[in-house]
Amino acid sequence: MNMKEKLNKLLGELYIEVRSQIKNDGSELVKIMYLTKAIKATLRQVSFTHNTWDIHSEIAIIWGIGDIQLQYPTLTDDEAFTVLIYLEDDHDCTEGITLDVIDRVVKGLYPDAKTHEDGTI
């Protein structure tokens, strides 16, 4: 299977996933979030599958919802993923993604979110 066929197969799977998620929840924001999540997951799959970076001269740092939930255990998976999307979309290469940056984004999106220091665990 060549790259075009693999991409078409992945996009077909993406379409099926997005359609099933949209049928389950009518909220426009949720539709956008699922679509964004599915597209980015598909693109990452293509990227990893086809080694678009050189592992001998480049690195990739990957943040996941678990990283967000370690600091903010009261956030749901969807809320933590929303934080990740904001971090990715508004990434400042001079500052990077740090716990302080994550704190600012979480406090902006979810002002009532509790951290470990707040005694939630």
C-alpha positions in Angstrom: 0.0 0.0 0.0 1.5 3.3 -1.0 1.4 6.5 1.0 -1.6 7.9 -0.9 -3.6 4.7 -0.3 -2.6 4.7 3.4 -3.7 8.3 3.8 -7.0 7.7 2.1 -7.6 4.7 4.4 -6.8 6.8 7.5 -9.1 9.6 6.3 -11.9 7.2 5.7 -11.5 5.9 9.3 -11.4 9.5 10.4 -14.7 10.3 8.7 -16.4 7.3 10.3 -15.1 8.3 13.7 -16.1 11.9 13.4 -19.6 11.0 12.1 -20.2 8.6 15.0 -19.1 11.2 17.6 -21.2 14.0 16.1 -24.3 11.8 16.2 -23.7 11.2 19.9 -23.6 14.9 20.9 -25.3 17.8 19.2 -23.1 20.6 20.7 -21.2 22.6 18.1 -18.2 23.0 20.4 -18.1 19.3 21.0 -18.3 18.6 17.3 -15.4 21.0 16.7 -13.4 19.4 19.5 -13.9 15.9 18.2 -13.1 16.9 14.6 -9.9 18.7 15.7 -8.9 15.8 17.9 -9.5 13.3 15.1 -7.7 15.3 12.4 -4.7 15.9 14.6 -4.6 12.2 15.6 -4.7 11.2 11.9 -2.0 13.6 11.0 0.2 12.3 13.9 -0.4 8.8 12.7 0.7 9.7 9.2 3.7 11.5 10.6 4.8 8.6 12.8 4.0 6.1 10.1 6.1 7.9 7.6 8.9 9.1 9.9 8.6 12.8 8.8 11.4 13.7 11.2 14.9 12.4 11.4 15.3 10.6 14.8 19.1 11.1 14.6 18.9 14.9 14.4 15.4 16.0 15.7 13.3 15.4 18.7 9.6 15.6 19.5 8.2 16.3 23.0 4.7 14.9 23.4 2.3 16.2 26.1 -0.8 14.1 26.8 -4.0 14.6 28.8 -2.4 12.5 31.6 0.3 15.2 32.0 -2.4 17.9 32.5 -4.5 15.7 34.9 -1.4 15.0 37.1 -1.5 18.6 38.0 -5.2 19.1 37.7 -6.9 15.8 38.6 -10.4 17.3 38.6 -10.3 18.0 34.8 -12.0 15.5 32.5 -10.3 14.0 29.5 -12.1 16.4 27.2 -11.1 19.4 29.4 -7.5 18.3 29.5 -7.5 17.8 25.8 -8.9 21.3 25.3 -5.9 22.6 27.3 -3.6 20.7 25.0 -5.2 22.2 22.0 -4.8 25.7 23.4 -1.2 25.0 24.3 -0.5 23.7 20.7 -2.4 26.5 19.0 -0.9 29.4 21.1 2.6 27.9 21.5 5.3 30.5 22.1 8.6 29.0 21.0 10.5 31.5 23.3 8.7 30.2 26.4 7.9 26.6 25.5 5.3 24.5 27.3 6.1 24.4 31.0 4.0 23.7 34.1 3.7 27.5 34.6 2.3 27.9 31.0 -0.1 25.0 31.6 -1.2 26.6 34.9 -2.0 29.9 33.0 -4.0 28.1 30.3 -5.9 26.0 32.8 -6.8 29.0 35.0 -7.9 30.9 31.9 -10.1 28.1 30.7 -11.3 26.5 34.0 -10.9 29.0 36.8 -12.4 26.6 39.3 -10.0 23.7 38.5 -8.3 22.3 41.5 -4.6 21.2 41.7 -2.9 18.8 44.0 -1.8 21.7 46.2 -5.5 22.6 46.7 -6.0 19.4 48.5 -7.9 17.5 45.9 -5.9 14.3 46.3 
